[in-house]
Amino acid sequence: MAYTIGGNVSLTPTPSQVATPGSYITNFDFLNQYLPDTYEKEFERYGNRSVSSFLRLVGAEMPFNSDLIKWSEQGRLHIKYEAVTLDDAVVATDDSVVINITGHAIRKGQTVMVSDGSNGATASFKGIVTAIATNTITVAIYDAAGLPAVAGLSSGDNSGTDLDVFVYGSEFKKGSNGMEGALEAPFDDKENTPIIIKDKYSVSGSDMAQIGWVEVEGDNGSGYLWYLKSEHETRLRFEDYLETAMIEAVPAEANSGAIAAAGDLGNKGSEGLFYVVENEGNTTTGSLETLADIDAVVTRLDKQGAIEENVLFVNRALSFEIDDVLAAQNNFGSSGASFGLFDNDTDMALNLGFSGFRRGYDFYKSDWKYLNDATMRGGLVGGAIDGVLVPAGSTSVYDQVLGKNAKRPFLHVRYRASETEDRKMKSWIVGSAGGASNSDLDAMEVHFLSERALCTLGANNFFLFK
């Protein structure tokens, strides 16, 4: 019988905007002659509550000093078109066909392969381009039988058939002129805008002088002053938001409520990791059940950048699915008896997990706490994200600010900075308490600010597992 997990996951927010009764001692009952026995140290029942560290592991941080970050990425080297159609006038007896390709870059004299997008090589032919127009090419078929030799493309009017066309070379007669026309390198322009992230902690001067009975941790060590804990947790929460904002950010669409919002609230958004990969990268749906599912990912990577090393940041469910599939490749995988580092030694623990594997490329697996945390992505049921595949290493892009090619990690954070202003992670104190004396406010306010954006280079090499 399978386990049934009982109990509740507490999602009640601990932070609040006011001092709660539980923050300080309120029971000053001197009529009770008995002194309670108290535990001075807080018990860390949720362990390490921070969810950040993902971007620190896979990326770098670099300064910028503009409202816009722009770069260009290399396009495809070879020419291929998908979902194109034969001309309406094509009939089964043709030995030359006209193909509709809007705004193509194919030139006269080039040799092409034309295939049915659904049937692949079983319905294909090769030919040479004999004439071109703005939105069409004329292809003379090499096969003597002409179009009838092509299964699936030889029955009357084929204008509704989705075809794939790619160039594989060229052919010219002896003594002929050179190629007509030339090609320009494709220019794929990318950009992102930074967002400003803020937070604040405030405590009155009187409460700063209030002693507590619980020993708490702060940036300057432990003590019995409760505001040390609150200020410290505000900083930790803000540092988490510096990462999660870069992961979850989306650009504000035209005529959206965010654009129309009044006041000093953010109104433009930014392109976070999930948004970019979902729109420009690769996605999967469903569960990973067999080796064929891994092969499907590898096959797609072959068609993209073919980066040799990749890191999988996954939630617990996908991590177990990968472990189960890899274990099944072992002779005794069904019982889980002989895989892992310990060779089923009876005197040692059995390792039921894998940290990496090679299947065409090298894959390294790491649990991502953000996807498991019940107060963040781990609490989602429908439309949940199970993991992301990030290529390791760096790539070469044209930096339009530097005006030259530069090596950049596939995933990195840019923060606003200049010689006089560094907005990577600013904090300052306002008030007349806690060492501050720059205001008549009888309180200490600790402000936090950062201005940053995430650059996802070569999104076609990323995978989003949903």
C-alpha positions as CSV (number, residue, x, y, z in Angstrom):
1,M,0.0,0.0,0.0
2,A,1.4,3.4,-1.0
3,Y,2.0,6.1,1.6
4,T,-0.7,8.6,2.3
5,I,0.9,11.8,3.5
6,G,-1.1,13.6,6.3
7,G,-0.7,16.8,8.2
8,N,-0.7,20.4,7.0
9,V,2.0,22.6,5.5
10,S,1.9,25.9,7.3
11,L,1.7,28.8,4.9
12,T,0.7,31.5,7.4
13,P,3.0,34.5,6.7
14,T,5.3,35.2,9.7
15,P,6.3,38.7,8.8
16,S,3.8,41.5,9.4
17,Q,3.8,45.3,9.1
18,V,3.3,45.9,12.8
19,A,4.8,44.6,16.0
20,T,2.8,41.5,16.9
21,P,2.0,40.4,20.5
22,G,4.4,37.5,20.0
23,S,7.3,39.8,19.3
24,Y,7.9,41.1,22.8
25,I,7.1,40.0,26.4
26,T,3.6,41.1,27.3
27,N,2.9,38.9,30.4
28,F,4.2,41.0,33.3
29,D,2.3,39.1,36.0
30,F,4.2,39.5,39.2
31,L,1.4,37.8,41.2
32,N,2.7,34.5,39.8
33,Q,5.6,33.5,42.0
34,Y,6.9,30.8,39.6
35,L,9.5,31.6,36.9
36,P,8.9,29.7,33.7
37,D,11.7,27.7,32.2
38,T,12.4,29.2,28.7
39,Y,14.4,28.2,25.7
40,E,16.4,31.2,24.8
41,K,17.5,30.1,21.3
42,E,15.0,30.0,18.5
43,F,14.4,26.6,17.0
44,E,14.9,26.6,13.2
45,R,12.0,24.4,12.3
46,Y,12.1,25.2,8.5
47,G,15.9,24.9,8.2
48,N,17.4,27.3,5.7
49,R,14.5,29.4,4.6
50,S,16.3,31.2,1.8
51,V,15.5,30.1,-1.8
52,S,18.3,32.0,-3.6
53,S,21.6,30.7,-4.9
54,F,20.5,29.5,-8.4
55,L,21.9,32.6,-10.2
56,R,25.0,32.6,-8.1
57,L,25.8,29.0,-9.3
58,V,25.1,29.5,-13.0
59,G,25.8,33.1,-13.8
60,A,27.9,36.1,-13.2
61,E,27.1,39.8,-12.3
62,M,28.3,42.7,-14.4
63,P,27.6,46.4,-14.2
64,F,25.9,48.5,-16.8
65,N,24.9,52.2,-16.9
66,S,22.0,52.7,-19.3
67,D,18.2,52.3,-19.3
68,L,18.5,49.6,-21.9
69,I,20.7,46.5,-22.4
70,K,21.2,45.5,-26.0
71,W,23.1,42.7,-27.6
72,S,23.1,40.6,-30.8
73,E,23.2,36.9,-31.2
74,Q,24.4,34.8,-34.1
75,G,21.7,33.4,-36.4
76,R,21.6,30.1,-38.2
77,L,24.4,29.6,-40.8
78,H,22.4,27.5,-43.2
79,I,19.1,28.1,-45.0
80,K,16.0,26.2,-44.2
81,Y,12.3,27.0,-44.5
82,E,9.4,25.1,-42.9
83,A,5.6,25.0,-43.6
84,V,5.9,26.2,-47.2
85,T,3.6,25.1,-50.0
86,L,3.7,24.1,-53.6
87,D,2.2,26.4,-56.1
88,D,-1.5,25.9,-57.0
89,A,-0.7,25.0,-60.6
90,V,1.4,22.0,-59.7
91,V,0.2,18.7,-61.2
92,A,1.4,15.1,-60.9
93,T,3.2,15.1,-64.3
94,D,5.5,18.1,-63.5
95,D,9.3,17.7,-63.6
96,S,9.7,21.3,-62.3
97,V,7.7,22.8,-59.5
98,V,7.1,26.3,-58.1
99,I,7.3,26.6,-54.3
100,N,5.9,29.5,-52.3
101,I,8.4,30.9,-49.8
102,T,7.8,34.4,-48.6
103,G,10.9,36.6,-48.4
104,H,13.3,33.8,-49.0
105,A,17.1,34.0,-49.4
106,I,17.5,31.1,-51.8
107,R,19.5,31.9,-55.0
108,K,19.4,30.6,-58.6
109,G,21.8,27.6,-59.0
110,Q,21.5,26.3,-55.5
111,T,20.5,22.7,-54.9
112,V,17.7,22.0,-52.4
113,M,15.9,19.1,-50.7
114,V,12.1,19.4,-50.4
115,S,10.3,17.1,-48.0
116,D,6.9,16.7,-46.5
117,G,7.1,18.1,-43.0
118,S,5.0,15.2,-41.7
119,N,6.4,12.3,-43.7
120,G,10.0,13.4,-43.7
121,A,12.4,11.6,-46.1
122,T,9.6,9.2,-47.3
123,A,8.1,12.0,-49.2
124,S,11.0,14.1,-50.6
125,F,12.8,15.1,-53.7
126,K,16.0,17.0,-54.6
127,G,16.3,19.6,-57.3
128,I,18.1,22.6,-58.6
129,V,16.7,26.2,-58.4
130,T,16.3,27.4,-62.0
131,A,14.4,30.7,-61.3
132,I,13.6,32.9,-58.3
133,A,11.1,35.6,-57.5
134,T,10.4,37.6,-54.3
135,N,8.2,34.9,-52.8
136,T,8.7,31.9,-55.0
137,I,11.4,29.6,-56.3
138,T,11.3,27.2,-59.3
139,V,12.9,23.8,-58.7
140,A,13.8,21.4,-61.5
141,I,13.6,17.8,-60.1
142,Y,16.7,15.5,-60.5
143,D,14.5,12.4,-60.7
144,A,13.5,11.5,-64.3
145,A,10.0,10.6,-63.2
146,G,9.5,14.1,-61.8
147,L,6.9,14.7,-59.2
148,P,5.2,11.3,-59.6
149,A,8.3,9.7,-58.0
150,V,7.6,11.4,-54.8
151,A,5.3,9.5,-52.5
152,G,2.6,11.7,-51.0
153,L,3.3,14.7,-53.3
154,S,2.2,13.3,-56.6
155,S,-1.6,13.6,-56.4
156,G,-2.9,16.6,-58.2
157,D,-2.9,20.0,-56.5
158,N,-0.5,19.9,-53.5
159,S,-0.7,23.6,-52.5
160,G,-2.0,22.7,-49.1
161,T,0.9,20.4,-48.2
162,D,3.3,21.8,-45.6
163,L,6.8,21.3,-46.9
164,D,10.4,21.7,-45.5
165,V,13.0,23.1,-47.9
166,F,16.7,23.4,-47.1
167,V,19.8,24.3,-49.3
168,Y,22.5,21.7,-49.4
169,G,24.8,23.0,-52.2
170,S,24.8,24.4,-55.7
171,E,25.7,23.3,-59.3
172,F,26.8,25.3,-62.4
173,K,27.8,24.3,-65.9
174,K,31.4,24.7,-67.2
175,G,32.3,28.2,-68.1
176,S,29.2,29.7,-66.5
177,N,29.0,33.0,-64.6
178,G,29.2,33.1,-60.9
179,M,26.4,33.0,-58.3
180,E,23.8,35.8,-58.7
181,G,23.4,37.8,-55.5
182,A,25.0,37.6,-52.1
183,L,23.8,37.0,-48.6
184,E,24.2,39.2,-45.5
185,A,24.8,37.6,-42.1
186,P,21.6,37.5,-40.1
187,F,21.4,40.0,-37.2
188,D,19.3,38.9,-34.2
189,D,18.9,41.9,-32.0
190,K,18.1,41.3,-28.3
191,E,17.4,43.7,-25.4
192,N,16.1,43.8,-21.9
193,T,15.3,46.6,-19.4
194,P,16.2,46.7,-15.7
195,I,13.8,46.9,-12.9
196,I,14.3,48.7,-9.5
197,I,13.6,46.5,-6.5
198,K,13.1,48.0,-3.1
199,D,12.3,47.0,0.5
200,K,12.5,48.7,4.0
201,Y,12.6,47.8,7.6
202,S,11.5,50.3,10.3
203,V,11.6,50.1,14.1
204,S,10.8,52.9,16.6
205,G,13.5,54.1,19.0
206,S,11.5,52.9,22.0
207,D,11.3,49.4,20.7
208,M,15.0,49.4,20.0
209,A,15.5,49.8,23.7
210,Q,13.1,47.0,24.6
211,I,14.9,43.9,25.7
212,G,13.6,40.5,24.6
213,W,13.8,37.1,26.1
214,V,14.5,35.1,22.9
215,E,18.1,35.1,21.6
216,V,18.0,36.0,17.9
217,E,20.5,36.2,15.1
218,G,21.4,39.4,13.3
219,D,24.0,40.7,10.8
220,N,26.2,41.7,13.7
221,G,25.9,38.4,15.7
222,S,23.3,37.2,18.1
223,G,21.5,39.1,20.9
224,Y,18.3,39.6,22.7
225,L,17.1,42.6,20.7
226,W,14.2,41.5,18.5
227,Y,14.7,44.2,15.9
228,L,18.0,42.5,15.0
229,K,16.0,39.5,13.9
230,S,13.5,41.6,11.9
231,E,16.1,43.7,10.2
232,H,18.1,40.6,9.4
233,E,15.2,38.7,7.9
234,T,14.2,41.8,5.9
235,R,17.6,41.7,4.3
236,L,17.4,37.9,3.7
237,R,14.0,38.3,2.1
238,F,15.2,41.1,-0.1
239,E,18.2,39.1,-1.3
240,D,15.8,36.3,-2.3
241,Y,13.7,38.8,-4.2
242,L,16.8,39.9,-6.1
243,E,16.9,36.4,-7.6
244,T,13.3,35.5,-7.8
245,A,12.5,38.7,-9.6
246,M,15.0,37.9,-12.3
247,I,13.5,34.5,-12.7
248,E,9.8,35.4,-12.7
249,A,9.8,38.9,-14.3
250,V,7.6,39.5,-17.3
251,P,7.4,42.6,-19.5
252,A,4.3,44.8,-19.2
253,E,2.2,44.6,-22.3
254,A,0.8,47.6,-24.1
255,N,-2.5,48.8,-22.6
256,S,-2.0,46.6,-19.5
257,G,-2.9,47.6,-16.0
258,A,0.8,47.8,-15.0
259,I,1.4,50.3,-17.7
260,A,-1.6,52.4,-16.7
261,A,-0.8,52.3,-12.9
262,A,-0.3,55.7,-11.4
263,G,2.2,56.8,-8.9
264,D,5.8,55.6,-8.5
265,L,5.0,51.9,-9.0
266,G,6.9,49.8,-11.6
267,N,5.2,50.0,-15.0
268,K,7.4,48.3,-17.6
269,G,8.5,44.9,-16.2
270,S,11.5,42.9,-17.5
271,E,12.2,39.7,-19.3
272,G,12.9,37.0,-16.7
273,L,14.3,33.5,-17.2
274,F,11.0,31.7,-17.4
275,Y,9.5,34.2,-19.8
276,V,12.5,34.2,-22.2
277,V,12.8,30.4,-22.2
278,E,9.1,29.8,-22.7
279,N,9.0,32.3,-25.6
280,E,12.3,31.7,-27.3
281,G,13.6,28.4,-25.9
282,N,12.4,24.8,-25.7
283,T,9.6,23.5,-23.4
284,T,8.3,20.1,-22.4
285,T,5.0,19.0,-20.9
286,G,4.1,15.9,-19.1
287,S,6.3,13.6,-17.1
288,L,9.7,12.0,-17.8
289,E,9.0,8.2,-17.9
290,T,11.4,6.5,-20.2
291,L,14.8,6.9,-21.8
292,A,13.0,7.9,-24.9
293,D,12.0,11.1,-23.1
294,I,15.6,12.0,-22.4
295,D,16.5,11.1,-26.0
296,A,13.8,13.6,-27.2
297,V,15.6,16.4,-25.2
298,V,18.9,15.4,-26.6
299,T,17.6,15.3,-30.2
300,R,16.2,18.9,-29.8
301,L,19.6,20.0,-28.4
302,D,21.2,18.6,-31.5
303,K,19.1,20.9,-33.5
304,Q,20.0,23.9,-31.4
305,G,23.4,24.9,-30.1
306,A,24.6,21.4,-29.1
307,I,26.3,22.6,-26.0
308,E,28.4,19.8,-24.5
309,E,27.7,20.4,-20.8
310,N,24.3,21.3,-19.3
311,V,23.0,21.6,-15.8
312,L,19.5,20.5,-14.8
313,F,17.9,22.5,-11.9
314,V,14.8,20.5,-11.0
315,N,12.2,20.1,-8.3
316,R,11.9,16.9,-6.3
317,A,9.4,15.2,-8.5
318,L,11.5,15.6,-11.7
319,S,14.6,14.6,-9.8
320,F,13.0,11.3,-8.8
321,E,11.7,10.7,-12.3
322,I,15.3,11.1,-13.7
323,D,16.6,8.8,-11.0
324,D,14.0,6.2,-11.8
325,V,14.7,6.3,-15.5
326,L,18.5,6.0,-15.0
327,A,18.1,3.2,-12.5
328,A,15.9,1.3,-14.9
329,Q,18.9,1.1,-17.3
330,N,20.7,-1.1,-14.7
331,N,20.3,-4.9,-14.9
332,F,18.8,-4.8,-11.4
333,G,17.2,-1.4,-11.7
334,S,13.7,-2.7,-11.1
335,S,14.7,-3.5,-7.5
336,G,17.1,-0.6,-7.1
337,A,19.7,-3.1,-5.7
338,S,22.9,-2.4,-7.5
339,F,23.1,1.1,-8.8
340,G,24.8,4.0,-7.1
341,L,28.2,4.5,-5.5
342,F,28.1,1.7,-3.0
343,D,27.6,-1.4,-5.1
344,N,25.0,-2.7,-2.7
345,D,27.5,-3.2,0.1
346,T,25.4,-4.5,3.1
347,D,27.5,-2.4,5.5
348,M,26.8,0.9,3.7
349,A,23.8,3.0,2.8
350,L,22.2,2.5,-0.6
351,N,22.5,5.6,-2.9
352,L,19.2,5.8,-4.8
353,G,20.0,9.1,-6.6
354,F,22.2,10.3,-9.5
355,S,24.0,13.6,-9.7
356,G,24.7,13.4,-13.4
357,F,24.7,11.2,-16.5
358,R,25.8,11.3,-20.1
359,R,23.4,10.7,-23.0
360,G,24.8,12.4,-26.1
361,Y,25.8,15.3,-23.8
362,D,26.8,15.7,-20.2
363,F,24.0,16.5,-17.8
364,Y,24.5,17.5,-14.2
365,K,21.4,17.4,-11.9
366,S,20.8,19.6,-9.0
367,D,17.8,20.2,-6.8
368,W,16.4,23.7,-6.9
369,K,14.9,24.8,-3.6
370,Y,12.9,27.5,-5.2
371,L,10.8,24.9,-7.1
372,N,10.2,22.9,-3.9
373,D,9.5,25.6,-1.3
374,A,5.8,25.6,-0.4
375,T,5.7,29.4,-0.2
376,M,7.1,29.8,-3.7
377,R,6.9,27.6,-6.8
378,G,6.6,24.4,-4.7
379,G,3.1,25.3,-3.7
380,L,1.7,25.4,-7.3
381,V,-0.3,22.5,-8.7
382,G,-1.6,23.5,-12.1
383,G,0.9,24.9,-14.6
384,A,3.8,24.1,-12.3
385,I,7.4,24.3,-13.6
386,D,9.4,21.2,-12.8
387,G,12.8,22.4,-13.8
388,V,15.1,24.2,-16.2
389,L,18.1,23.1,-18.3
390,V,20.8,25.7,-18.4
391,P,23.9,25.3,-20.7
392,A,27.2,25.6,-18.9
393,G,30.0,27.8,-20.0
394,S,29.9,31.1,-22.0
395,T,29.1,32.3,-25.5
396,S,30.3,35.0,-27.7
397,V,28.0,37.9,-28.5
398,Y,28.3,41.4,-29.9
399,D,28.0,43.9,-27.0
400,Q,26.5,47.1,-28.5
401,V,27.8,49.2,-25.5
402,L,31.4,48.0,-25.8
403,G,31.2,47.9,-29.6
404,K,32.9,44.5,-29.9
405,N,32.5,40.8,-29.4
406,A,32.6,39.7,-25.8
407,K,32.5,36.4,-23.9
408,R,29.4,36.3,-21.6
409,P,27.9,33.5,-19.6
410,F,24.7,32.1,-21.1
411,L,22.9,33.4,-18.0
412,H,24.1,36.5,-16.1
413,V,22.8,39.5,-14.1
414,R,23.5,43.1,-15.1
415,Y,23.2,45.7,-12.3
416,R,23.2,49.5,-12.7
417,A,26.5,51.2,-11.7
418,S,28.7,54.1,-12.5
419,E,31.8,55.6,-11.0
420,T,29.7,57.5,-8.4
421,E,26.7,55.3,-8.0
422,D,26.6,51.5,-7.4
423,R,23.0,50.1,-7.4
424,K,24.0,46.4,-7.2
425,M,22.8,46.2,-3.6
426,K,22.3,49.5,-1.8
427,S,21.3,49.9,1.9
428,W,21.2,53.0,4.1
429,I,19.7,54.1,7.4
430,V,17.3,57.0,7.9
431,G,16.1,58.4,11.3
432,S,17.5,59.4,14.7
433,A,18.0,55.9,16.3
434,G,20.3,53.0,15.7
435,G,23.3,55.2,15.0
436,A,21.5,57.3,12.4
437,S,21.1,61.1,12.9
438,N,19.9,62.4,9.6
439,S,16.2,62.9,10.4
440,D,13.9,64.0,13.2
441,L,12.1,60.6,12.9
442,D,12.2,58.8,16.2
443,A,12.9,55.5,14.5
444,M,15.4,53.6,12.5
445,E,14.5,52.9,8.9
446,V,16.8,50.5,6.9
447,H,16.2,50.9,3.2
448,F,17.3,48.4,0.5
449,L,17.5,49.0,-3.3
450,S,18.8,47.3,-6.4
451,E,18.4,48.0,-10.1
452,R,19.1,45.0,-12.3
453,A,18.1,42.8,-15.2
454,L,18.8,39.3,-16.3
455,C,20.4,38.5,-19.7
456,T,19.5,35.1,-21.1
457,L,21.8,34.6,-24.1
458,G,21.1,31.8,-26.6
459,A,17.7,31.0,-25.2
460,N,17.4,28.3,-27.9
461,N,19.8,26.2,-25.8
462,F,17.6,26.3,-22.7
463,F,14.8,23.9,-21.7
464,L,11.8,24.5,-19.5
465,F,10.2,21.4,-18.0
466,K,6.5,22.0,-17.2
